[in-house]
Amino acid sequence: MKTFFVKLALAAATLACSALAYAQAWPAKPVKIVVPYPPGGAVDVVTRKIAAKLQEQTGQTFFVENKAGATGTIGLASVAQAPADGYTLAANDTTHALLPHIFKKLPFDYEKDLLPVSGFVFAPMAVVVKADSKYKTLADLIGAAKTEANKVTYGTGGAGTTPHFVSEALGIAAGVNFMHIPFKGAGEAMLGMLSGTIDFQVASTPGVMGNVKGGKARLLAVSGNKRVSALPDVPTFSEAGLKNFGLINFTGLWAPKGTPQAVLDRLQKEIAVAMNTADMKAFAEGIASEPGYWDAALFSKELAERTAYWGKVAANTAFERQ
């Protein structure tokens, strides 16, 4: 019996050493991060920046692959089915917490198949219009919608996306009905807004700051409890007359179930280091976001709370699960 326990202890020690060695060797080849949306959206912008920073820190290639479709589930499913070796990761934002409320059946197990690794770069949601829009304030926009239901239009990257649900929640909070115009992606929705095809968008700030800084778009309000330092003239929803509407978007990374814990720990450590650097802080602030970091435990907790929150929102909209 004593011999058995000695062998068991040796085996456990061997496994621990192997895991440590694997983590120390990782990444030994290029790491792919799947963005499950078309290029140009907020998730894509933030993910490419963190990928470049991780590449700089580790000396290994981190690259982004856009694999869009079905509100992100095509790309996410491809990661869930990938080898659990730390070389294929998924990026997403608050939309991830919407998935159980969008689909009756997902192509992966929402609770088990993808492991939350880290959340970072926290961005307000903003109401954005083209620079010469007749709507100068949020009150103008809501007032027009109150005058005639479904007259004021908004665009998103598709039904069931975070901007769709947030826009519907905005309508509920304001007591109005907006008309939803879905596009094939966030980038196309932005073009629709800039061309005047739609009246406004609700989007996280990273996806719109380029056009705001370029003078093509204008923000009417942002979520959060305080104004964004990069946008001192843009009021919060509360300041603009809409109370209790403060959702903040996040970007995060997930790994396939079974990915070695030592690799997940190393990846979390690298992300934490990255988000504490001056250039990542400047990047986040430059896109009107807050630099920050959630470890896996906090990320999992936040996801659970947000999944429950969106369930309540879904119950109060006309959206029917697909």
Helices and strands as residue ranges (DSSP letters): H 2-25, E 31-35, H 42-58, E 62-66, G 70-72, H 73-80, E 88-93, G 94-98, H 99-102, E 114-130, H 138-147, E 153-156, H 162-174, E 179-182, H 186-195, E 200-204, G 205-207, H 209-213, E 217-222, E 248-256, H 261-275, H 278-286, E 290-294, H 296-315
